Amino acid sequence: MKKDIKIAIIGLGYVGLPLARLFATKYPVVGFDIHEDRITELMNGIDSTLEVENEVLQQVLVNTPSEKKGLFCTTDISAIENCNYYIVTVPTPIDKNNKPDLTPLIKSSETVGQVLKKKDIVIYESTVYPGATEEVCIPILEKESGLTFNTHFFAGYSPERINPGDKEHTVEKILKVTSGSTIEIGEKVDDLYASVITAGTHMAPSIKVAEAAKVIENSQRDINIAFVNELAKIFNLLEIDTTAVLEAASTKWNFLPFKPGLVGGHCISVDPYYLAQKAQEVGYHPEIILAGRKMNDSMGHYVASEVIKLFVKNDLKIKNARILVLGITFKENCPDVRNTRVVDVIQNLKDFGTNVTVFDPWAKPSEVKKEYNIETFSNMPQNKFDGIVLAVAHQEFLNIDFCKYLNKGGVIYDVKGVLDCKVHGKL
Ligand SMILES: NC(=O)c1ccc[n+]([C@@H]2O[C@H](COP(=O)([O-])OP(=O)(O)OC[C@H]3O[C@@H](n4cnc5c(N)ncnc54)[C@H](O)[C@@H]3O)[C@@H](O)[C@H]2O)c1
């Protein structure tokens, strides 16, 4: 453990909380968030994002900011005044025109600027376009604090690579890219992370390189998934089983095993727009990045059309047909509904005049209602349906006896290609 380190984590969501918990096993940590409800649940030892087990969280919680190790969570800015490392983990969403929305990053920089002191280091973890830390955040820190960057205070950037719902690749087990505003600060930032990340660290030569590395990791995934989505569309027309083709091709050592599907969430479907925006700002119109986005954003409509084609093939009436959609979260075994593209499937099915029922044992019905105005059930509806769409591969869905819930001649569409039974349709 390094001496005299006091860490503030700004933003206690999917990224901030696991990091705060990890640092709190060795250092005094104050977790700061603007949402009272989030602070209340955390101080009660509960993490509704399910990223940190309640017992594990409770082991590090302390009732007042500690001088030794432990995590204290608060909405009170005065509690972070004595910290010397500020780590910012706030959301970086896009607006309705797919443009980066830097509001949380700007607001949280204003907060940190108000408590910034000489020799402090501010490390950003939020995913951004290359240049955002130095061009957007640093001037705010300077303005709010009256201090000079790289003279009085310093900065770092260390992107997060966790994967919501993934209990294997937890924060300490993922190699961490680090960087600093000077070589010496880069080393300090790297040392700090190296003291808790068991998988090790990689110090990038600059903040911009670290920012760019993160944003291309997710853009690369987006483009690869877009490619297999295009393949699924082609093979469906050729009446070839896409899963079987991918399985056969995957036997080659360097074939990348991506699967077709809906691309949602707070990262892969968002981050490429950050890179695209920056590219456009400097006069380059990205073609491949935006083509990938366009393809993946079209998949909800495509899935709904394929379901309706199955109805036609099976002589099923479409108007008022009862369709059960299984899953609304953006991925399996995780409660995160941010940017889920299942809503596109639902909306398109409704546009065809069908009646859609949604069952998801992981999503919070109140959150889905607030965000998308869609009603969801937390228990399997005990009715019969004309069609079932398996949209998310939650573990609870894998052993459902689908025949029990289907009307005669009803159809199943398996978006994720996970059902063993002979399904009627899949991507
Ligand atoms: N979710 C992931 O798995 C993941 C993985 C890698 C990187 N990232 C990136 O990490 C960043 C954070 O993502 P997340 O999923 O943890 O977001 P999140 O929405 O789960 O959490 C963000 C937290 O920040 C708080 N917050 C918002 N504005 C604030 C402010 N001004 N001051 C203090 N707190 C504020 C919110 O209340 C929330 O609790 C994003 O840039 C994201 O792209 C996320």
The ligand as a Tripos MOL2 file, in Angstrom:
@<TRIPOS>MOLECULE
LIG
   44    48     1     0     0
SMALL
NO_CHARGES

@<TRIPOS>ATOM
      1 N1        -20.9340    0.0140  -17.6840 N.am      1 LIG1
      2 C1        -19.8230   -0.5420  -18.1010 C.2       1 LIG1
      3 O1        -19.6940   -1.7280  -18.0910 O.2       1 LIG1
      4 C2        -18.6410    0.2700  -18.5780 C.ar      1 LIG1
      5 C3        -17.4760   -0.4000  -18.9430 C.ar      1 LIG1
      6 C4        -16.3790    0.3460  -19.3370 C.ar      1 LIG1
      7 C5        -16.4600    1.7290  -19.3640 C.ar      1 LIG1
      8 N2        -17.6200    2.3630  -19.0310 N.ar      1 LIG1
      9 C6        -17.6400    3.8090  -19.0450 C.3       1 LIG1
     10 O2        -17.5590    4.2610  -17.7060 O.3       1 LIG1
     11 C7        -18.3410    5.4530  -17.5140 C.3       1 LIG1
     12 C8        -19.3660    5.2450  -16.4220 C.3       1 LIG1
     13 O3        -20.2860    4.2650  -16.8420 O.3       1 LIG1
     14 P1        -21.2520    3.5210  -15.8320 P.3       1 LIG1
     15 O4        -21.8240    2.3770  -16.5910 O.co2     1 LIG1
     16 O5        -20.5750    3.2640  -14.5470 O.co2     1 LIG1
     17 O6        -22.3660    4.6370  -15.6250 O.3       1 LIG1
     18 P2        -23.5530    4.5930  -14.5430 P.3       1 LIG1
     19 O7        -24.6810    5.3590  -15.1450 O.co2     1 LIG1
     20 O8        -23.7750    3.2070  -14.0700 O.co2     1 LIG1
     21 O9        -22.9740    5.3610  -13.2970 O.3       1 LIG1
     22 C9        -22.6240    6.6460  -13.2670 C.3       1 LIG1
     23 C10       -22.8680    7.2140  -11.8820 C.3       1 LIG1
     24 O10       -22.4420    8.5670  -11.9430 O.3       1 LIG1
     25 C11       -23.3590    9.3560  -11.2200 C.3       1 LIG1
     26 N3        -23.2420   10.7210  -11.6760 N.ar      1 LIG1
     27 C12       -23.7590   11.3010  -12.7820 C.ar      1 LIG1
     28 N4        -23.4010   12.5980  -12.8390 N.ar      1 LIG1
     29 C13       -22.6410   12.8310  -11.7480 C.ar      1 LIG1
     30 C14       -21.9850   13.9790  -11.2540 C.ar      1 LIG1
     31 N5        -22.0370   15.1460  -11.8880 N.pl3     1 LIG1
     32 N6        -21.3050   13.8720  -10.0810 N.ar      1 LIG1
     33 C15       -21.2540   12.7110   -9.4150 C.ar      1 LIG1
     34 N7        -21.8670   11.5840   -9.8400 N.ar      1 LIG1
     35 C16       -22.5500   11.6530  -11.0020 C.ar      1 LIG1
     36 C17       -24.7010    8.7070  -11.4860 C.3       1 LIG1
     37 O11       -25.6390    9.0430  -10.4770 O.3       1 LIG1
     38 C18       -24.3410    7.2120  -11.4890 C.3       1 LIG1
     39 O12       -24.4990    6.6310  -10.2170 O.3       1 LIG1
     40 C19       -18.9170    5.7630  -18.8770 C.3       1 LIG1
     41 O13       -18.0910    6.6450  -19.5540 O.3       1 LIG1
     42 C20       -18.9160    4.4220  -19.5820 C.3       1 LIG1
     43 O14       -18.8670    4.5600  -20.9750 O.3       1 LIG1
     44 C21       -18.7090    1.6630  -18.6230 C.ar      1 LIG1
@<TRIPOS>BOND
     1     1     2 1
     2     2     3 2
     3     2     4 1
     4     4     5 ar
     5     4    44 ar
     6     5     6 ar
     7     6     7 ar
     8     7     8 ar
     9     8     9 1
    10     8    44 ar
    11     9    10 1
    12     9    42 1
    13    10    11 1
    14    11    12 1
    15    11    40 1
    16    12    13 1
    17    13    14 1
    18    14    15 2
    19    14    16 1
    20    14    17 1
    21    17    18 1
    22    18    19 2
    23    18    20 1
    24    18    21 1
    25    21    22 1
    26    22    23 1
    27    23    24 1
    28    23    38 1
    29    24    25 1
    30    25    26 1
    31    25    36 1
    32    26    27 ar
    33    26    35 ar
    34    27    28 ar
    35    28    29 ar
    36    29    30 ar
    37    29    35 ar
    38    30    31 1
    39    30    32 ar
    40    32    33 ar
    41    33    34 ar
    42    34    35 ar
    43    36    37 1
    44    36    38 1
    45    38    39 1
    46    40    41 1
    47    40    42 1
    48    42    43 1
@<TRIPOS>SUBSTRUCTURE
     1 LIG1         1 GROUP 0 **** ****
